[in-house]
Amino acid sequence: MTISQTAEYALRAVLWLSEHPDAPMGTKEISKSVKIPPGYLAKVLQTLARAGIVSSAPGRSGGFRLVKDPARLSVLEVVNAVDPVQRIHTCPLHLESHSGRLCPMHAHLDKAAADMEKAFAGTTVADLLGEETTSPSLREYVPPSGGSKA
């Protein structure tokens, strides 16, 4: 199972805003940093604003700002704000013989979606930002100064 491009873009934007809490950020600046087309990013951010995850202020000194605490904001909340995880509750083929239950294939697919929901619900934005890695979140790696590259 994968998430949609829109959901990934929302996560990128939220992570970036989490790392820059001091001032509202414009879509051009965010777009360049997280490599999302500006028009698409504007739509994603407006959707996140309607969900109460970010705030939007118009004008020259305006922009977007994260309003939820990253330690209390789950990945699932961000994903569901823009493109909810799709669960299978009834037979997608509308087969009468499957009335009230899923066939093994659809039951397994739904279980995978449920597992993904559980993993996303149990992971916060702060968890993603605080994870030890050699690939820092959404920024280019800058080697420690003082050494030379071979």
DSSP file (Angstrom, degrees, kcal/mol; ACC not computed):
  #  RESIDUE AA STRUCTURE BP1 BP2  ACC     N-H-->O    O-->H-N    N-H-->O    O-->H-N    TCO  KAPPA ALPHA  PHI   PSI    X-CA   Y-CA   Z-CA
    1    1 A M              0   0    0      0, 0.0     2,-0.3     0, 0.0   108,-0.0   0.000 360.0 360.0 360.0 142.6    0.0    0.0    0.0
    2    2 A T        -     0   0    0      0, 0.0     2,-0.3     0, 0.0   114,-0.0  -0.866 360.0-117.4-130.3 166.5    1.2    3.5   -0.8
    3    3 A I        -     0   0    0     -2,-0.3    82,-0.0     1,-0.1    76,-0.0  -0.687  38.9 -97.9 -99.7 161.1   -0.1    7.0   -0.1
    4    4 A S     >  -     0   0    0     -2,-0.3     4,-2.2    79,-0.3     5,-0.2  -0.249  29.3-111.3 -72.7 163.6   -1.0    9.4   -2.8
    5    5 A Q  H  > S+     0   0    0      1,-0.2     4,-2.7     2,-0.2     5,-0.2   0.879 119.9  56.1 -61.7 -38.1    1.3   12.1   -4.1
    6    6 A T  H  > S+     0   0    0      2,-0.2     4,-2.4     1,-0.2    -1,-0.2   0.917 106.9  48.7 -61.5 -43.2   -1.1   14.7   -2.5
    7    7 A A  H  > S+     0   0    0      2,-0.2     4,-2.3     1,-0.2    -1,-0.2   0.902 111.6  49.3 -64.8 -40.5   -0.7   13.0    0.9
    8    8 A E  H  X S+     0   0    0     -4,-2.2     4,-2.7     2,-0.2    -2,-0.2   0.926 110.3  50.9 -64.2 -42.4    3.1   12.9    0.6
    9    9 A Y  H  X S+     0   0    0     -4,-2.7     4,-2.6     1,-0.2    -2,-0.2   0.910 109.2  51.4 -59.9 -41.9    3.1   16.6   -0.4
   10   10 A A  H  X S+     0   0    0     -4,-2.4     4,-2.5     1,-0.2    -1,-0.2   0.919 110.8  48.2 -61.5 -43.2    1.0   17.4    2.7
   11   11 A L  H  X S+     0   0    0     -4,-2.3     4,-2.7     2,-0.2     5,-0.2   0.916 110.8  50.7 -64.1 -42.7    3.5   15.5    4.9
   12   12 A R  H  X S+     0   0    0     -4,-2.7     4,-2.4     1,-0.2    -2,-0.2   0.938 112.7  46.4 -59.0 -46.6    6.5   17.3    3.3
   13   13 A A  H  X S+     0   0    0     -4,-2.6     4,-2.7     1,-0.2     5,-0.2   0.915 113.2  48.4 -64.0 -43.4    4.8   20.7    3.8
   14   14 A V  H  X S+     0   0    0     -4,-2.5     4,-2.2     2,-0.2    -1,-0.2   0.910 111.9  49.4 -65.2 -42.1    3.9   19.9    7.4
   15   15 A L  H  X S+     0   0    0     -4,-2.7     4,-1.4     2,-0.2    -1,-0.2   0.927 112.7  47.6 -61.6 -43.7    7.3   18.6    8.3
   16   16 A W  H  X S+     0   0    0     -4,-2.4     4,-0.6    -5,-0.2     3,-0.3   0.924 112.0  48.6 -65.4 -43.5    8.9   21.7    6.8
   17   17 A L  H >< S+     0   0    0     -4,-2.7     3,-0.8     1,-0.2    49,-0.3   0.853 107.1  57.7 -64.2 -32.9    6.6   24.0    8.6
   18   18 A S  H 3< S+     0   0    0     -4,-2.2    -1,-0.2     1,-0.2    -2,-0.2   0.845 106.8  48.3 -63.9 -33.1    7.3   22.1   11.8
   19   19 A E  H 3< S+     0   0    0     -4,-1.4    -1,-0.2    -3,-0.3    -2,-0.2   0.549 115.5  45.7 -84.2  -7.3   11.0   22.9   11.4
   20   20 A H    <<  +     0   0    0     -3,-0.8     3,-0.4    -4,-0.6    -1,-0.2  -0.539  65.2 146.9-132.6  66.0   10.3   26.6   10.7
   21   21 A P        +     0   0    0      0, 0.0    -1,-0.1     0, 0.0    -2,-0.1   0.572  51.8  80.6 -81.7  -8.4    7.7   27.7   13.4
   22   22 A D  S    S+     0   0    0      1,-0.1    43,-0.0    -3,-0.1    -2,-0.0   0.803  98.7  13.5 -76.1 -30.5    8.9   31.3   13.9
   23   23 A A  S    S-     0   0    0     -3,-0.4    -1,-0.1    41,-0.1    41,-0.1  -0.987  84.7 -92.1-144.8 151.8    7.2   33.1   11.0
   24   24 A P        -     0   0    0      0, 0.0     2,-0.4     0, 0.0    41,-0.2  -0.365  43.7-143.1 -60.6 143.0    4.5   32.4    8.4
   25   25 A M  B     -A   64   0A   0     39,-2.8    39,-3.2    -5,-0.0     2,-0.1  -0.915   5.3-130.3-115.5 136.6    6.0   31.0    5.2
   26   26 A G     >  -     0   0    0     -2,-0.4     4,-2.3    37,-0.2     5,-0.2  -0.403  25.2-113.0 -79.7 159.6    4.8   31.7    1.7
   27   27 A T  H  > S+     0   0    0      1,-0.2     4,-3.1     2,-0.2     5,-0.2   0.844 114.0  58.1 -63.5 -33.7    4.1   29.0   -0.9
   28   28 A K  H  > S+     0   0    0      2,-0.2     4,-2.1     1,-0.2    -1,-0.2   0.937 109.7  43.1 -62.6 -45.5    7.1   30.0   -3.0
   29   29 A E  H  > S+     0   0    0      2,-0.2     4,-1.9     1,-0.2    -2,-0.2   0.929 118.2  44.1 -66.0 -45.6    9.6   29.5   -0.2
   30   30 A I  H  X S+     0   0    0     -4,-2.3     4,-2.6     1,-0.2     5,-0.2   0.938 112.2  53.9 -64.2 -45.7    8.0   26.2    0.9
   31   31 A S  H  X>S+     0   0    0     -4,-3.1     5,-1.5     1,-0.2     4,-1.1   0.905 109.5  46.6 -55.9 -47.1    7.6   25.0   -2.6
   32   32 A K  H  <5S+     0   0    0     -4,-2.1    -1,-0.2    -5,-0.2    -2,-0.2   0.900 114.7  47.6 -63.9 -41.4   11.3   25.5   -3.4
   33   33 A S  H  <5S+     0   0    0     -4,-1.9    -2,-0.2     1,-0.2    -1,-0.2   0.872 121.6  32.4 -70.6 -38.3   12.4   23.8   -0.2
   34   34 A V  H  <5S-     0   0    0     -4,-2.6    -1,-0.2    -5,-0.1    -2,-0.2   0.359 105.9-120.6-105.3   5.5   10.2   20.7   -0.4
   35   35 A K  T  <5 +     0   0    0     -4,-1.1    -3,-0.2    -5,-0.2    -4,-0.1   0.936  62.4 138.9  57.7  54.9   10.2   20.4   -4.2
   36   36 A I      < -     0   0    0     -5,-1.5    -1,-0.2    -6,-0.1    -2,-0.1  -0.993  63.1-102.1-125.4 134.2    6.4   20.7   -4.8
   37   37 A P     >  -     0   0    0      0, 0.0     4,-2.8     0, 0.0     3,-0.2  -0.331  33.8-126.7 -54.7 133.3    5.0   22.7   -7.7
   38   38 A P  H  > S+     0   0    0      0, 0.0     4,-2.4     0, 0.0     5,-0.1   0.855 105.6  50.1 -55.5 -41.8    3.7   26.0   -6.2
   39   39 A G  H  > S+     0   0    0      2,-0.2     4,-1.5     1,-0.2     5,-0.1   0.912 113.8  45.0 -64.4 -42.0    0.2   25.8   -7.5
   40   40 A Y  H  > S+     0   0    0     -3,-0.2     4,-2.3     1,-0.2    -1,-0.2   0.915 112.3  52.5 -66.8 -43.6   -0.3   22.2   -6.3
   41   41 A L  H  X S+     0   0    0     -4,-2.8     4,-3.1     1,-0.2     5,-0.2   0.900 104.4  56.3 -59.8 -41.6    1.2   23.2   -2.9
   42   42 A A  H  X S+     0   0    0     -4,-2.4     4,-2.1     1,-0.2    -1,-0.2   0.907 109.0  46.7 -58.3 -42.3   -1.2   26.1   -2.5
   43   43 A K  H  X S+     0   0    0     -4,-1.5     4,-2.0     2,-0.2    -1,-0.2   0.910 112.8  49.0 -66.1 -42.2   -4.1   23.7   -2.9
   44   44 A V  H  X S+     0   0    0     -4,-2.3     4,-2.3     1,-0.2    -2,-0.2   0.927 112.0  48.6 -62.7 -45.2   -2.7   21.2   -0.5
   45   45 A L  H  X S+     0   0    0     -4,-3.1     4,-2.1     1,-0.2    -1,-0.2   0.871 109.1  52.6 -65.4 -36.6   -2.0   23.9    2.1
   46   46 A Q  H  X S+     0   0    0     -4,-2.1     4,-2.3    -5,-0.2    -1,-0.2   0.898 109.5  49.6 -64.9 -38.9   -5.5   25.3    1.7
   47   47 A T  H  X S+     0   0    0     -4,-2.0     4,-1.4     2,-0.2    -2,-0.2   0.914 111.0  49.2 -64.4 -42.4   -6.9   21.8    2.4
   48   48 A L  H  <>S+     0   0    0     -4,-2.3     5,-2.5     1,-0.2     6,-1.0   0.847 109.7  53.0 -65.0 -33.3   -4.7   21.5    5.5
   49   49 A A  H ><5S+     0   0    0     -4,-2.1     3,-1.4     4,-0.2    -2,-0.2   0.911 106.6  51.3 -67.8 -42.2   -5.9   25.0    6.6
   50   50 A R  H 3<5S+     0   0    0     -4,-2.3    -1,-0.2     1,-0.3    -2,-0.2   0.819 108.6  53.1 -63.4 -28.8   -9.6   23.8    6.3
   51   51 A A  T 3<5S-     0   0    0     -4,-1.4    -1,-0.3    -5,-0.2    -2,-0.2   0.505 117.0-116.4 -83.5  -4.3   -8.6   20.8    8.4
   52   52 A G  T < 5S+     0   0    0     -3,-1.4    -3,-0.2     2,-0.3    -2,-0.1   0.689  86.0 113.2  79.7  18.4   -7.2   23.1   11.1
   53   53 A I  S   <S+     0   0    0     -5,-2.5    14,-2.3     1,-0.2    15,-1.2   0.832  82.1  18.9 -90.4 -37.2   -3.6   21.8   10.7
   54   54 A V  E    S-B   66   0A   0     -6,-1.0     2,-0.3    12,-0.3    -2,-0.3  -0.875  73.8-133.6-125.4 162.1   -2.1   25.0    9.4
   55   55 A S  E     -B   65   0A   0     10,-3.0    10,-1.7    -2,-0.3     2,-0.4  -0.847  13.9-148.1-112.5 156.3   -3.2   28.6    9.4
   56   56 A S  E     -B   64   0A   0     -2,-0.3     8,-0.2     8,-0.2     6,-0.0  -0.987  11.6-175.1-127.3 128.8   -3.2   30.9    6.5
   57   57 A A  E     -B   63   0A   0      6,-2.5     6,-2.0    -2,-0.4    -2,-0.0  -0.989  19.3-139.1-123.7 125.5   -2.7   34.6    6.6
   58   58 A P        +     0   0    0      0, 0.0     3,-0.2     0, 0.0     2,-0.1  -0.258  54.9  46.0 -76.4 166.5   -3.0   36.7    3.4
   59   59 A G  S >  S-     0   0    0      1,-0.2     3,-1.3     2,-0.1    -2,-0.1  -0.223  99.8 -50.8  98.9 176.4   -0.8   39.6    2.3
   60   60 A R  T 3  S+     0   0    0      1,-0.3    -1,-0.2    -2,-0.1   -34,-0.1   0.861 137.2  37.3 -58.3 -41.1    2.9   40.4    2.1
   61   61 A S  T 3  S+     0   0    0     -3,-0.2    -1,-0.3     2,-0.0    -2,-0.1   0.300 105.8  93.8 -96.1  10.4    3.7   39.4    5.6
   62   62 A G    <   +     0   0    0     -3,-1.3     2,-0.3   -39,-0.1    -3,-0.1  -0.014  38.4 122.9 -87.2-165.0    1.3   36.5    5.5
   63   63 A G  E     - B   0  57A   0     -6,-2.0    -6,-2.5   -37,-0.1     2,-0.3  -0.960  58.7 -45.2 144.0-160.0    1.8   32.8    4.7
   64   64 A F  E     +AB  25  56A   0    -39,-3.2   -39,-2.8    -2,-0.3     2,-0.3  -0.823  43.9 178.3-112.4 148.2    1.3   29.5    6.2
   65   65 A R  E     - B   0  55A   0    -10,-1.7   -10,-3.0    -2,-0.3     2,-0.3  -0.995  34.1-110.8-147.2 142.2    2.1   28.3    9.7
   66   66 A L  E     - B   0  54A   0     -2,-0.3   -12,-0.3   -49,-0.3   -13,-0.1  -0.592  29.4-178.6 -72.5 129.5    1.6   25.0   11.5
   67   67 A V        +     0   0    0    -14,-2.3     2,-0.3    -2,-0.3   -13,-0.2   0.591  57.3  79.2-106.1 -14.4   -1.0   25.4   14.3
   68   68 A K  S    S-     0   0    0    -15,-1.2     5,-0.1     1,-0.0   -15,-0.0  -0.722  89.8-107.5 -94.5 145.9   -1.0   21.9   15.7
   69   69 A D    >>  -     0   0    0     -2,-0.3     3,-2.2     1,-0.2     4,-0.7  -0.569  23.9-138.0 -67.5 122.6    1.7   20.7   18.1
   70   70 A P  T 34 S+     0   0    0      0, 0.0    56,-2.2     0, 0.0    55,-0.7   0.781 103.8  58.7 -56.0 -26.8    4.0   18.3   16.1
   71   71 A A  T 34 S+     0   0    0      1,-0.2    -2,-0.1    54,-0.2    53,-0.0   0.660 113.8  37.2 -76.3 -15.1    4.1   16.0   19.1
   72   72 A R  T <4 S+     0   0    0     -3,-2.2     2,-0.7     2,-0.1    -1,-0.2   0.332  96.9  92.8-115.3   3.8    0.2   15.7   19.0
   73   73 A L     <  -     0   0    0     -4,-0.7    52,-2.4    -3,-0.4    53,-0.3  -0.883  64.7-152.5-104.4 112.1   -0.2   15.7   15.2
   74   74 A S  B  >  -C  124   0B   0     -2,-0.7     4,-1.6    50,-0.2    50,-0.3  -0.463  23.4-123.7 -82.9 154.7   -0.3   12.2   13.8
   75   75 A V  H  > S+     0   0    0     48,-2.8     4,-2.8    45,-0.9     5,-0.2   0.884 114.3  58.6 -58.8 -38.8    0.8   11.3   10.3
   76   76 A L  H  > S+     0   0    0     44,-1.3     4,-3.2    47,-0.4     5,-0.2   0.897 101.7  53.1 -60.5 -40.7   -2.7    9.8    9.9
   77   77 A E  H  > S+     0   0    0     43,-0.2     4,-1.2     2,-0.2    -1,-0.2   0.902 111.8  45.4 -62.1 -40.6   -4.4   13.1   10.6
   78   78 A V  H  X S+     0   0    0     -4,-1.6     4,-0.9     2,-0.2     3,-0.3   0.949 116.1  45.4 -66.8 -48.7   -2.3   14.8    7.9
   79   79 A V  H >X S+     0   0    0     -4,-2.8     4,-3.0     1,-0.2     3,-1.0   0.938 112.9  49.8 -61.4 -47.8   -2.9   12.1    5.4
   80   80 A N  H 3< S+     0   0    0     -4,-3.2    -1,-0.2     1,-0.2    -2,-0.2   0.754 102.1  64.0 -65.7 -23.0   -6.6   11.9    6.1
   81   81 A A  H 3< S+     0   0    0     -4,-1.2    -1,-0.2    -3,-0.3    -2,-0.2   0.835 120.2  20.0 -67.5 -31.4   -6.9   15.7    5.8
   82   82 A V  H << S+     0   0    0     -3,-1.0    -2,-0.2    -4,-0.9    -3,-0.1   0.762 144.1   0.5-111.0 -32.0   -6.0   15.6    2.1
   83   83 A D  S  < S-     0   0    0     -4,-3.0   -79,-0.3    -5,-0.2    -2,-0.2  -0.545  77.5-139.6-161.0  84.2   -6.6   12.0    0.9
   84   84 A P        -     0   0    0      0, 0.0     2,-0.2     0, 0.0    -4,-0.1  -0.052  30.2 -96.5 -54.7 146.4   -8.0    9.6    3.4
   85   85 A V        -     0   0    0     -9,-0.1     2,-0.6     1,-0.1   -82,-0.1  -0.437  44.2-124.1 -59.3 130.1   -6.7    6.0    3.6
   86   86 A Q        -     0   0    0     -2,-0.2     2,-0.3    -3,-0.1    -1,-0.1  -0.713  28.7-169.6 -87.5 120.4   -9.2    3.9    1.6
   87   87 A R        -     0   0    0     -2,-0.6     2,-0.7    26,-0.1    23,-0.1  -0.725  20.6-129.0-102.9 157.4  -10.7    1.0    3.5
   88   88 A I        +     0   0    0     -2,-0.3     3,-0.1    18,-0.2    22,-0.1  -0.923  37.2 158.1-109.7 110.0  -12.8   -1.8    1.9
   89   89 A H        +     0   0    0     -2,-0.7     2,-0.3     1,-0.2    -1,-0.1   0.719  66.2  22.7-103.4 -28.4  -16.0   -2.2    3.8
   90   90 A T  S    S-     0   0    0      9,-0.0    -1,-0.2    16,-0.0    12,-0.1  -0.897 102.5 -71.1-134.6 165.2  -18.1   -3.9    1.2
   91   91 A C    >   -     0   0    0     -2,-0.3     3,-1.5    10,-0.2    11,-0.1  -0.378  35.9-151.6 -58.5 118.1  -17.4   -5.9   -2.0
   92   92 A P  T 3  S+     0   0    0      0, 0.0    -1,-0.2     0, 0.0    10,-0.0   0.723  97.9  54.7 -65.1 -19.0  -16.0   -3.5   -4.6
   93   93 A L  T 3  S-     0   0    0      2,-0.1     3,-0.1     5,-0.0    -2,-0.1   0.508 105.6-131.1 -90.1  -5.3  -17.5   -5.8   -7.3
   94   94 A H    <   +     0   0    0     -3,-1.5     2,-0.4     1,-0.2     5,-0.1   0.851  40.7 174.5  57.3  38.0  -21.0   -5.6   -5.7
   95   95 A L    >   -     0   0    0      1,-0.2     3,-1.6     3,-0.1    -1,-0.2  -0.629  31.2-145.5 -77.6 126.9  -21.3   -9.4   -5.9
   96   96 A E  G >  S+     0   0    0     -2,-0.4     3,-1.7     1,-0.3    -1,-0.2   0.845  98.7  61.6 -61.1 -33.9  -24.5  -10.5   -4.2
   97   97 A S  G 3  S+     0   0    0      1,-0.3    -1,-0.3     3,-0.0    -2,-0.0   0.662 101.7  53.8 -68.8 -13.8  -22.8  -13.7   -3.0
   98   98 A H  G X  S+     0   0    0     -3,-1.6     3,-2.7     2,-0.0    -1,-0.3   0.287  77.3 146.5 -99.2   8.8  -20.4  -11.5   -1.0
   99   99 A S  T <  S+     0   0    0     -3,-1.7     3,-0.1     1,-0.3    -3,-0.1  -0.216  74.3   3.4 -52.0 121.3  -23.1   -9.6    0.8
  100  100 A G  T 3  S+     0   0    0      1,-0.1     2,-0.3   -11,-0.0    -1,-0.3   0.414 126.0  60.3  84.4  -2.3  -22.0   -8.7    4.3
  101  101 A R  S <  S-     0   0    0     -3,-2.7     2,-0.3     0, 0.0   -10,-0.2  -0.986  73.9-120.1-152.0 161.6  -18.5  -10.0    4.0
  102  102 A L        -     0   0    0     -2,-0.3    -3,-0.0   -12,-0.1   -11,-0.0  -0.766  29.0-115.8-101.6 148.3  -15.3   -9.6    2.0
  103  103 A C     >  -     0   0    0     -2,-0.3     4,-2.7     1,-0.1     5,-0.2  -0.326  42.1 -96.6 -70.1 165.3  -13.6  -12.3   -0.1
  104  104 A P  H  > S+     0   0    0      0, 0.0     4,-2.3     0, 0.0     5,-0.2   0.877 123.6  52.1 -54.1 -41.4  -10.1  -13.3    1.1
  105  105 A M  H  > S+     0   0    0      1,-0.2     4,-2.2     2,-0.2     5,-0.2   0.958 114.3  40.6 -62.3 -50.6   -8.4  -11.0   -1.4
  106  106 A H  H  > S+     0   0    0      1,-0.2     4,-2.4     2,-0.2    -1,-0.2   0.840 112.8  55.9 -69.3 -31.6  -10.4   -7.9   -0.4
  107  107 A A  H  X S+     0   0    0     -4,-2.7     4,-2.0     2,-0.2    -1,-0.2   0.906 109.8  46.2 -64.2 -40.9  -10.2   -8.8    3.3
  108  108 A H  H  X S+     0   0    0     -4,-2.3     4,-2.2    -5,-0.2    -2,-0.2   0.898 112.1  50.4 -69.0 -40.2   -6.3   -9.0    3.1
  109  109 A L  H  X S+     0   0    0     -4,-2.2     4,-2.0     1,-0.2    -2,-0.2   0.910 111.4  48.6 -63.0 -41.0   -6.2   -5.7    1.2
  110  110 A D  H  X S+     0   0    0     -4,-2.4     4,-2.5     2,-0.2    -2,-0.2   0.881 108.9  53.4 -66.7 -37.1   -8.4   -4.1    3.9
  111  111 A K  H  X S+     0   0    0     -4,-2.0     4,-2.7     2,-0.2    -1,-0.2   0.905 107.5  51.4 -63.4 -40.4   -6.2   -5.5    6.6
  112  112 A A  H  X S+     0   0    0     -4,-2.2     4,-2.2     2,-0.2    -1,-0.2   0.913 110.7  48.2 -62.1 -41.7   -3.2   -3.9    4.9
  113  113 A A  H  X S+     0   0    0     -4,-2.0     4,-2.5     2,-0.2    -2,-0.2   0.895 111.4  50.6 -64.6 -39.2   -5.0   -0.6    4.9
  114  114 A A  H  X S+     0   0    0     -4,-2.5     4,-2.5     2,-0.2    -2,-0.2   0.902 109.8  50.1 -64.4 -41.3   -5.9   -1.0    8.5
  115  115 A D  H  X S+     0   0    0     -4,-2.7     4,-2.4     2,-0.2    -2,-0.2   0.894 110.7  49.8 -63.6 -39.5   -2.3   -1.8    9.4
  116  116 A M  H  X S+     0   0    0     -4,-2.2     4,-2.7     2,-0.2     5,-0.2   0.921 110.2  50.3 -65.1 -43.6   -1.2    1.3    7.5
  117  117 A E  H  X S+     0   0    0     -4,-2.5     4,-2.7     1,-0.2    -2,-0.2   0.921 110.9  49.6 -58.5 -44.3   -3.8    3.4    9.4
  118  118 A K  H  X S+     0   0    0     -4,-2.5     4,-1.7     2,-0.2    -2,-0.2   0.917 111.7  47.5 -62.7 -44.2   -2.5    2.0   12.7
  119  119 A A  H  < S+     0   0    0     -4,-2.4    -2,-0.2     1,-0.2    -1,-0.2   0.920 114.5  46.5 -63.6 -43.6    1.1    2.8   11.9
  120  120 A F  H >< S+     0   0    0     -4,-2.7   -44,-1.3     1,-0.2     3,-1.1   0.882 111.3  51.8 -66.0 -38.7    0.2    6.3   10.7
  121  121 A A  H 3< S+     0   0    0     -4,-2.7    -1,-0.2     1,-0.2    -2,-0.2   0.819 109.6  50.8 -66.9 -30.4   -1.9    6.9   13.8
  122  122 A G  T 3< S+     0   0    0     -4,-1.7     2,-0.5    -5,-0.2    -1,-0.2   0.370 100.4  75.0 -90.2   5.1    0.9    5.8   16.1
  123  123 A T    <   -     0   0    0     -3,-1.1   -48,-2.8    -4,-0.2   -47,-0.4  -0.973  65.0-160.7-121.1 127.2    3.5    8.1   14.5
  124  124 A T  B  >  -C   74   0B   0     -2,-0.5     4,-1.7   -50,-0.3   -50,-0.2  -0.580  33.1-112.7 -98.6 166.1    3.6   11.8   15.1
  125  125 A V  H  > S+     0   0    0    -52,-2.4     4,-2.1   -55,-0.7   -54,-0.2   0.889 121.0  55.4 -61.1 -39.9    5.2   14.6   13.0
  126  126 A A  H  > S+     0   0    0    -56,-2.2     4,-2.2   -53,-0.3    -1,-0.2   0.871 102.6  56.3 -62.4 -36.6    7.6   15.1   16.0
  127  127 A D  H  > S+     0   0    0    -57,-0.3     4,-0.8     1,-0.2    -1,-0.2   0.932 108.4  47.1 -58.9 -45.3    8.5   11.4   15.7
  128  128 A L  H  < S+     0   0    0     -4,-1.7     3,-0.5     1,-0.2    -2,-0.2   0.895 114.3  46.7 -64.5 -40.1    9.5   11.8   12.1
  129  129 A L  H  < S+     0   0    0     -4,-2.1    -1,-0.2     1,-0.2    -2,-0.2   0.816 114.3  47.5 -71.4 -30.3   11.5   14.9   12.9
  130  130 A G  H  < S+     0   0    0     -4,-2.2    -1,-0.2    -5,-0.2    -2,-0.2   0.491  81.8 119.0 -91.5  -3.2   13.3   13.4   15.8
  131  131 A E     <  -     0   0    0     -4,-0.8     2,-0.3    -3,-0.5    -3,-0.0  -0.433  69.5-117.8 -69.6 132.6   14.3   10.1   14.2
  132  132 A E        +     0   0    0     -2,-0.2     2,-0.3     4,-0.1    -1,-0.1  -0.527  54.4 143.3 -68.3 128.6   18.0    9.5   14.1
  133  133 A T        -     0   0    0     -2,-0.3     4,-0.1     1,-0.1     0, 0.0  -0.989  59.9-130.7-160.6 159.8   19.1    9.2   10.4
  134  134 A T  S    S+     0   0    0     -2,-0.3    -1,-0.1     1,-0.2    -2,-0.0   0.438 102.3  68.2 -92.4  -1.6   21.9   10.0    8.0
  135  135 A S  S    S-     0   0    0      6,-0.0    -1,-0.2     5,-0.0     3,-0.1  -0.809  85.0-146.5-116.0  87.1   19.2   11.5    5.7
  136  136 A P    >   -     0   0    0      0, 0.0     3,-1.1     0, 0.0     2,-0.2  -0.183  34.0 -87.9 -55.4 145.5   17.9   14.7    7.5
  137  137 A S  T 3  S-     0   0    0      1,-0.2     3,-0.1    -8,-0.2    -8,-0.0  -0.357  94.3 -23.5 -60.0 120.8   14.3   15.4    6.9
  138  138 A L  T 3  S+     0   0    0     -2,-0.2     2,-0.3    -3,-0.1    -1,-0.2   0.727 114.6  90.2  52.9  34.7   13.6   17.5    3.8
  139  139 A R  S <  S-     0   0    0     -3,-1.1     2,-0.1  -105,-0.1    -1,-0.1  -0.992  80.4 -97.0-153.2 155.7   17.0   19.2    3.5
  140  140 A E        -     0   0    0     -2,-0.3     2,-0.3     1,-0.1    -5,-0.0  -0.425  45.5-105.8 -71.2 145.9   20.3   18.5    1.8
  141  141 A Y        -     0   0    0     -2,-0.1    -1,-0.1    -5,-0.1    -6,-0.0  -0.566  30.7-161.5 -72.4 130.7   23.0   16.9    3.9
  142  142 A V        -     0   0    0     -2,-0.3     3,-0.1    -3,-0.0    -1,-0.0  -0.963  17.5-133.5-114.4 113.8   25.7   19.4    4.9
  143  143 A P        -     0   0    0      0, 0.0     4,-0.0     0, 0.0     0, 0.0  -0.276  35.6 -87.1 -65.5 153.0   28.8   17.6    6.0
  144  144 A P    >   -     0   0    0      0, 0.0     3,-0.7     0, 0.0     2,-0.0  -0.283  50.8-111.7 -57.1 143.4   30.5   18.8    9.2
  145  145 A S  T 3  S+     0   0    0      1,-0.2     3,-0.1    -3,-0.1    -3,-0.0  -0.323  92.5  51.8 -75.2 161.0   33.0   21.6    8.5
  146  146 A G  T 3  S+     0   0    0      1,-0.4     2,-0.2    -2,-0.0    -1,-0.2   0.048  88.7  91.2 104.2 -25.2   36.7   21.2    8.9
  147  147 A G    <   -     0   0    0     -3,-0.7    -1,-0.4    -4,-0.0     2,-0.4  -0.647  67.6-131.7-100.9 159.8   37.1   18.1    6.8
  148  148 A S        -     0   0    0     -2,-0.2     2,-0.3    -3,-0.1    -3,-0.0  -0.834  20.7-115.8-109.0 150.7   37.9   18.0    3.1
  149  149 A K              0   0    0     -2,-0.4     0, 0.0     1,-0.1     0, 0.0  -0.639 360.0 360.0 -82.5 138.9   36.1   15.9    0.6
  150  150 A A              0   0    0     -2,-0.3    -1,-0.1     0, 0.0    -2,-0.0   0.447 360.0 360.0 -91.1 360.0   38.2   13.2   -1.1
